[in-house]
Amino acid sequence: MKSRIEPYRVSAYNTSKHSENKMHDDTVAKRYGFSGGLVPGVDVMAYMMHLPVAKWGRAFLERGLIDARFIKPVYDGELADVTAEESNGVLAIEVGSRGELCATGSASLPPAAPSFSLSDYVEVAAVAERKPVDATSYASGKWLGAMPRAWAADAAREYLADIRETDAIYMREGLGHPGLLPRVMNKVLVDNAIMGPWIHVGTRMQLLSAAGIGDELSARGKVTGNYDKKGHRFVELDALVVANGKTPLAHCRHIAIYQPREQAAA
């Protein structure tokens, strides 16, 4: 039996207008055929997570599974409508904007979080000196790390405002928003090479424990794919996001186009 979930509307905000990734810059993004700078995929994924958290609460933050794929851009200042339909315990989630389907995904609540051992994921530091991205930066089988980062009280509150999150659970219970975890996955890429404009394509994330506000987040990632598709260069990562060097928070499979094919503006 299928049932509709109350939709969630967000006035999208481009948190990365001034980031190193110029795909979030209006002028550069237009060179690649977009209408303007892209709202980061990690933030669109954060919008998507509102619905399973509204449904399952803290249990989802401790053991939920979510998969998100980004199809078309969400742009700064535009309305993004997040909708979901439940069937057999699985939420089928869509994000629409401008009358177009921008992202799809699913979310569910396993009976228990699977077990992942830190010892199976090699801990390495991010490179001491980043160099322009090339074929060796994300060589298949290579282990990568990210510089640890914490979002303490003010930063956590600012992040919730940036992603337009309205659920009170995070500040009430002192929890970090799970949208921060794909951001750490992006840092695995950014902290190990200097990239030009690039695009986050999708993430599958199994939550293993609820993050706390102020936890120091890092990742242990292995490159599982590096390939060309339709002129784009893709990288795929398999990683654990870890809190305070000891607590696995999420197992992630993360896909990005690290060298997009440039095209004339449409």
C-alpha positions as CSV (number, residue, x, y, z in Angstrom):
1,M,0.0,0.0,0.0
2,K,1.3,3.4,-1.0
3,S,0.9,6.6,1.1
4,R,1.9,10.2,0.5
5,I,4.0,12.0,2.9
6,E,3.4,15.7,3.7
7,P,5.6,17.6,1.2
8,Y,8.4,20.0,2.2
9,R,9.1,23.3,0.4
10,V,12.5,25.0,0.6
11,S,13.7,28.3,-0.8
12,A,17.0,27.0,-2.1
13,Y,20.2,28.8,-1.1
14,N,23.6,28.5,-2.8
15,T,25.9,28.1,0.1
16,S,29.0,27.8,-2.2
17,K,28.8,31.0,-4.3
18,H,32.3,31.9,-3.2
19,S,33.8,28.4,-3.0
20,E,36.8,27.1,-4.9
21,N,34.4,25.0,-7.1
22,K,33.3,27.6,-9.7
23,M,30.4,25.4,-10.8
24,H,28.6,27.3,-8.1
25,D,29.5,30.6,-9.8
26,D,26.9,32.0,-12.2
27,T,29.3,33.0,-14.9
28,V,31.3,29.8,-15.0
29,A,28.2,27.5,-14.6
30,K,26.7,29.2,-17.7
31,R,29.7,28.2,-19.7
32,Y,28.8,24.6,-19.0
33,G,25.2,25.0,-20.2
34,F,23.5,25.8,-16.9
35,S,21.3,28.9,-16.1
36,G,23.4,29.9,-13.1
37,G,25.5,28.7,-10.2
38,L,24.4,25.3,-8.9
39,V,23.1,24.8,-5.3
40,P,25.4,22.1,-4.0
41,G,24.2,18.5,-4.3
42,V,25.0,17.9,-0.7
43,D,22.6,20.7,0.3
44,V,19.8,19.3,-2.0
45,M,20.5,16.0,-0.2
46,A,20.1,17.7,3.1
47,Y,16.7,19.0,1.9
48,M,15.7,15.4,1.0
49,M,16.6,14.2,4.5
50,H,14.0,16.4,6.1
51,L,11.2,13.9,5.2
52,P,12.7,10.7,6.6
53,V,13.7,12.5,9.8
54,A,10.2,14.0,10.1
55,K,8.9,10.4,9.8
56,W,11.3,8.4,11.9
57,G,13.0,11.0,14.1
58,R,16.2,10.2,15.9
59,A,16.0,6.5,14.8
60,F,16.7,7.6,11.2
61,L,19.7,9.6,12.4
62,E,21.1,6.6,14.1
63,R,20.5,3.9,11.4
64,G,18.7,5.3,8.4
65,L,19.6,4.6,4.8
66,I,19.3,7.2,2.1
67,D,20.2,7.2,-1.6
68,A,20.2,10.4,-3.7
69,R,20.9,11.1,-7.3
70,F,21.0,14.6,-8.8
71,I,19.5,15.0,-12.3
72,K,19.1,18.7,-12.9
73,P,20.3,21.7,-11.0
74,V,18.5,23.5,-8.2
75,Y,19.2,27.2,-8.4
76,D,19.7,29.9,-5.7
77,G,16.5,31.6,-4.6
78,E,14.2,29.2,-6.4
79,L,11.6,27.0,-4.7
80,A,12.4,23.3,-4.3
81,D,9.6,20.9,-3.5
82,V,10.6,17.7,-1.7
83,T,7.9,15.0,-2.0
84,A,7.8,11.4,-1.0
85,E,5.6,8.4,-1.4
86,E,5.9,5.4,1.0
87,S,5.6,1.8,0.0
88,N,6.6,-1.2,2.1
89,G,8.6,0.9,4.5
90,V,10.5,2.8,1.8
91,L,10.2,6.4,0.9
92,A,10.6,7.3,-2.7
93,I,11.7,10.9,-2.7
94,E,11.8,13.5,-5.4
95,V,12.9,17.1,-5.6
96,G,11.3,19.3,-8.1
97,S,12.0,22.9,-9.1
98,R,10.9,25.1,-12.0
99,G,8.5,22.3,-13.0
100,E,11.5,19.9,-13.6
101,L,12.6,16.8,-11.7
102,C,15.9,17.7,-10.1
103,A,16.7,14.8,-7.8
104,T,15.5,11.4,-6.9
105,G,16.2,9.1,-4.0
106,S,14.9,6.7,-1.5
107,A,15.1,6.3,2.3
108,S,14.3,3.5,4.7
109,L,14.8,2.5,8.3
110,P,16.7,-0.8,8.7
111,P,15.9,-2.7,12.0
112,A,19.5,-2.1,13.1
113,A,22.6,-0.3,11.8
114,P,25.0,-2.6,10.1
115,S,28.5,-3.0,11.6
116,F,31.5,-1.5,9.9
117,S,35.0,-1.8,11.4
118,L,37.4,1.1,11.4
119,S,40.2,-1.4,10.9
120,D,38.8,-2.2,7.4
121,Y,39.3,1.5,6.3
122,V,42.8,2.7,6.1
123,E,43.4,6.1,7.8
124,V,45.5,8.4,5.8
125,A,46.0,12.2,6.0
126,A,45.0,14.5,3.2
127,V,47.9,15.4,1.0
128,A,50.3,18.0,2.5
129,E,50.3,20.0,-0.8
130,R,47.4,19.9,-3.2
131,K,48.3,19.7,-6.9
132,P,46.1,20.2,-10.0
133,V,43.9,17.2,-10.5
134,D,45.2,14.6,-12.9
135,A,44.8,10.9,-13.6
136,T,46.7,9.9,-10.5
137,S,44.8,12.1,-8.0
138,Y,42.0,9.6,-7.6
139,A,43.6,6.4,-8.9
140,S,41.4,3.4,-8.5
141,G,42.3,1.6,-5.2
142,K,43.9,4.7,-3.7
143,W,43.1,5.5,0.0
144,L,42.2,9.2,0.7
145,G,41.6,11.2,3.8
146,A,40.2,14.6,4.6
147,M,41.2,17.3,7.0
148,P,39.0,17.0,10.1
149,R,36.4,19.6,10.7
150,A,34.0,20.4,13.5
151,W,30.8,22.4,13.3
152,A,30.4,23.7,16.9
153,A,27.3,25.5,18.2
154,D,27.3,28.7,16.1
155,A,28.5,26.9,13.0
156,A,25.9,24.2,13.5
157,R,23.2,26.8,13.9
158,E,24.4,28.7,10.8
159,Y,24.4,25.5,8.8
160,L,20.8,24.7,9.7
161,A,19.8,28.2,8.6
162,D,21.7,27.8,5.3
163,I,19.9,24.6,4.4
164,R,16.6,26.1,5.6
165,E,16.1,23.2,8.1
166,T,13.0,23.7,10.2
167,D,13.1,20.5,12.3
168,A,13.9,21.4,15.9
169,I,15.4,18.0,16.8
170,Y,19.0,19.1,16.0
171,M,19.3,22.0,18.4
172,R,16.9,20.4,21.0
173,E,19.0,17.2,21.2
174,G,22.4,18.5,20.4
175,L,22.7,16.6,17.1
176,G,24.6,17.3,14.0
177,H,22.6,17.3,10.8
178,P,23.4,14.3,8.5
179,G,23.8,16.7,5.6
180,L,27.2,17.5,7.0
181,L,28.4,13.9,6.2
182,P,28.2,14.2,2.4
183,R,30.0,17.5,2.8
184,V,32.9,15.5,4.4
185,M,32.8,13.2,1.5
186,N,33.3,16.2,-0.8
187,K,36.2,17.2,1.3
188,V,37.9,13.9,0.6
189,L,38.0,15.0,-3.1
190,V,38.8,18.7,-2.4
191,D,41.5,18.2,0.2
192,N,43.5,15.9,-2.1
193,A,43.6,17.8,-5.4
194,I,43.0,21.2,-6.9
195,M,40.0,20.7,-9.1
196,G,38.4,23.0,-11.7
197,P,34.5,23.2,-11.8
198,W,33.1,19.8,-10.7
199,I,29.7,18.2,-10.0
200,H,28.5,16.0,-7.2
201,V,26.4,13.3,-8.9
202,G,25.0,11.2,-6.0
203,T,25.5,9.6,-2.6
204,R,24.3,6.4,-1.0
205,M,24.6,6.8,2.8
206,Q,23.9,4.3,5.6
207,L,23.9,6.1,8.9
208,L,25.5,4.2,11.7
209,S,25.3,6.6,14.7
210,A,23.9,10.1,15.3
211,A,26.5,12.8,15.1
212,G,26.7,15.3,18.0
213,I,27.1,19.1,17.5
214,G,30.8,19.9,17.7
215,D,32.0,16.4,16.8
216,E,35.2,16.5,14.8
217,L,34.4,14.8,11.4
218,S,36.8,13.1,9.1
219,A,36.7,10.3,6.5
220,R,38.6,7.2,5.4
221,G,37.9,6.7,1.8
222,K,39.0,4.3,-1.0
223,V,38.6,5.1,-4.7
224,T,36.5,2.4,-6.2
225,G,36.0,3.9,-9.7
226,N,37.7,6.4,-12.0
227,Y,36.3,6.4,-15.5
228,D,35.2,8.3,-18.6
229,K,31.5,8.5,-19.5
230,K,30.2,10.7,-22.3
231,G,33.3,12.9,-22.1
232,H,33.1,13.4,-18.3
233,R,35.6,12.0,-15.8
234,F,33.9,10.3,-12.9
235,V,35.3,9.3,-9.5
236,E,33.6,6.9,-7.1
237,L,34.4,6.6,-3.4
238,D,33.7,4.0,-0.7
239,A,34.2,5.6,2.8
240,L,33.5,5.7,6.4
241,V,32.7,9.1,7.9
242,V,34.1,9.1,11.5
243,A,33.5,11.2,14.5
244,N,36.4,12.2,16.8
245,G,38.7,9.6,15.2
246,K,36.8,6.7,16.7
247,T,33.1,6.5,16.0
248,P,31.8,5.5,12.5
249,L,28.9,7.8,11.7
250,A,28.1,6.7,8.1
251,H,29.1,4.4,5.4
252,C,29.0,6.3,2.1
253,R,29.3,5.6,-1.6
254,H,29.9,8.9,-3.3
255,I,30.0,9.8,-7.0
256,A,31.3,12.9,-8.6
257,I,32.2,14.3,-12.0
258,Y,35.7,15.7,-11.2
259,Q,36.4,16.8,-14.8
260,P,33.2,17.7,-16.7
261,R,32.9,18.0,-20.4
262,E,32.7,21.7,-21.2
263,Q,29.9,22.8,-23.5
264,A,28.5,25.9,-25.0
265,A,25.7,27.6,-22.9
266,A,22.3,26.4,-24.0
